[in-house]
Amino acid sequence: MPSTRPLPSSRRRPAYERPRYRQMQPVPHWRRELDADLAAMGKVWQMIRNGATRMLGEIGRQY
């Protein structure tokens, strides 16, 4: 038996009703490079943290 509740509606307009003036701007080359560099730096910092934790564990195990 179907529910008596109304179906939820979306406020989003169909594609044919949306304005076309908003076009995707291409991401500048320097921005892509910066994002890649920041991601690489994040990985390096993670490796440094893991290495420091392991070093402290090795030192603690010796004493």
N, C-alpha and C positions, 0 to 999 in steps of 0.2 A: 504494500500500500504506500503510495507516495506521500511525502511529508507535505504539510500545509504551509511550511515556511517558505518565504520567497527566496529565490536564488540570489546569492550575492552579486552585486554589480561592480564593474570596474570603472574607475574615473578616467582611465587611460583612453585616449581617442584612437580610433582605427588609423592605420597608416595613411589611408587616403585622405583623412581629415587633418593630419598634422602639417604644420608649416614646413616648407622645404628650405628655409633660409639658414637653418642650423646644420652646417656640414661639419664633419669631423676634420679637425685641423691635424695635419701630420705632425708627429712628434719630432722635434729638432734632433739632429745627430748628437749634439753635445748632451742633450737630456738623456738619450739612450745610453751614451757612454757613462754619464754620471751614475745612472741607475745600476749599470753593470759594475762599476767600480765600488759603489756602496754595498752591493750584494757580496762582492768578493771580500771587502773589508770585514763584513759581518762574519763571513766564514773564517777569516784569519783570526779575528778576536775569539771566536768559539774554539779554534784550535789552541790558541794561547791559554784560554781558561782551562781547557781539558789538560793541557800539558802541565800547567801550574798545579792543578789539583793532584795529578799523578805524582809530580815531584814532591809535593808536601806529604803525600801518602808514603812514598819511598823513604823520605827522611824520618817520618814518624815510625816506620817499621824498624828502622835501624836502632832507634833508641828506646 
